């Protein structure tokens, strides 16, 4: 995944976990913005997203 926030629109009702699996982001270090709130994916994996809902995928970048 490129660095930077990616916004996406949900194409059909599905859970956050299903969406992340489809996008191959299940194990990626990211945050999600859903409904104006920020979450770690594990906090809301079972949450159902409705068709047309917008989410933002925010990559976490760490360095040392």
LINGI-V820664 format. One record per pair of residues at least 12 apart in sequence whose ideal C-beta (glycine too) atoms are under 10 Angstrom apart, sorted by sequence separation. I is the first residue (numbers start at 1). J is the second residue. D is the distance in whole Angstrom. If there is no record, write none. Layout:
i=I j=J d=D
i=I j=J d=D
This chain:
i=20 j=32 d=8
i=29 j=41 d=10
i=31 j=43 d=10
i=32 j=44 d=7
i=35 j=47 d=10
i=19 j=32 d=9
i=28 j=41 d=8
i=34 j=47 d=7
i=27 j=41 d=10
i=35 j=49 d=10
i=8 j=23 d=8
i=26 j=41 d=8
i=32 j=47 d=9
i=34 j=49 d=7
i=16 j=32 d=7
i=25 j=41 d=8
i=39 j=55 d=10
i=41 j=57 d=9
i=6 j=23 d=9
i=32 j=49 d=10
i=16 j=34 d=7
i=35 j=53 d=8
i=38 j=56 d=9
i=6 j=25 d=10
i=26 j=45 d=9
i=34 j=53 d=8
i=35 j=54 d=9
i=34 j=54 d=9
i=35 j=55 d=9
i=38 j=58 d=7
i=40 j=60 d=9
i=20 j=41 d=6
i=33 j=54 d=9
i=34 j=55 d=5
i=1 j=23 d=9
i=19 j=41 d=9
i=33 j=55 d=6
i=34 j=56 d=8
i=1 j=24 d=9
i=16 j=39 d=8
i=32 j=55 d=6
i=33 j=56 d=4
i=1 j=25 d=7
i=6 j=30 d=9
i=10 j=34 d=10
i=17 j=41 d=8
i=21 j=45 d=10
i=32 j=56 d=7
i=33 j=57 d=8
i=5 j=30 d=10
i=16 j=41 d=6
i=17 j=42 d=9
i=20 j=45 d=8
i=31 j=56 d=9
i=32 j=57 d=6
i=33 j=58 d=6
i=5 j=31 d=9
i=7 j=33 d=9
i=16 j=42 d=9
i=19 j=45 d=10
i=30 j=56 d=10
i=31 j=57 d=8
i=32 j=58 d=7
i=1 j=28 d=6
i=16 j=43 d=9
i=17 j=44 d=9
i=18 j=45 d=9
i=30 j=57 d=6
i=31 j=58 d=4
i=1 j=29 d=9
i=5 j=33 d=8
i=16 j=44 d=5
i=17 j=45 d=4
i=18 j=46 d=10
i=19 j=47 d=10
i=30 j=58 d=6
i=31 j=59 d=8
i=1 j=30 d=8
i=15 j=44 d=9
i=16 j=45 d=5
i=17 j=46 d=7
i=28 j=57 d=8
i=29 j=58 d=10
i=30 j=59 d=5
i=31 j=60 d=6
i=15 j=45 d=7
i=16 j=46 d=7
i=17 j=47 d=9
i=18 j=48 d=9
i=19 j=49 d=6
i=29 j=59 d=7
i=30 j=60 d=6
i=15 j=46 d=6
i=16 j=47 d=5
i=18 j=49 d=9
i=28 j=59 d=7
i=29 j=60 d=4
i=15 j=47 d=6
i=16 j=48 d=8
i=25 j=57 d=7
i=28 j=60 d=8
i=29 j=61 d=8
i=15 j=48 d=6
i=16 j=49 d=6
i=29 j=62 d=8
i=14 j=48 d=7
i=15 j=49 d=7
i=23 j=57 d=8
i=25 j=59 d=9
i=13 j=48 d=6
i=14 j=49 d=6
i=13 j=49 d=7
i=14 j=50 d=9
i=19 j=55 d=8
i=12 j=49 d=9
i=13 j=50 d=6
i=14 j=51 d=9
i=20 j=57 d=9
i=10 j=48 d=10
i=11 j=49 d=10
i=12 j=50 d=9
i=13 j=51 d=6
i=19 j=57 d=9
i=10 j=49 d=5
i=12 j=51 d=5
i=13 j=52 d=10
i=16 j=55 d=8
i=9 j=49 d=10
i=10 j=50 d=7
i=11 j=51 d=7
i=12 j=52 d=10
i=13 j=53 d=9
i=8 j=49 d=10
i=10 j=51 d=6
i=11 j=52 d=9
i=9 j=51 d=9
i=10 j=52 d=6
i=9 j=52 d=6
i=10 j=53 d=5
i=9 j=53 d=7
i=10 j=54 d=8
i=8 j=53 d=10
i=9 j=54 d=5
i=10 j=55 d=7
i=8 j=54 d=7
i=9 j=55 d=8
i=7 j=54 d=6
i=8 j=55 d=6
i=7 j=55 d=7
i=8 j=56 d=8
i=6 j=55 d=9
i=7 j=56 d=5
i=8 j=57 d=7
i=6 j=56 d=7
i=7 j=57 d=8
i=5 j=56 d=5
i=6 j=57 d=5
i=7 j=58 d=10
i=5 j=57 d=7
i=6 j=58 d=8
i=4 j=57 d=10
i=5 j=58 d=5
i=6 j=59 d=8
i=4 j=58 d=9
i=5 j=59 d=8
i=4 j=59 d=7
i=1 j=57 d=8
i=3 j=59 d=6
i=2 j=59 d=8
i=4 j=61 d=10
i=1 j=59 d=6
i=3 j=61 d=6
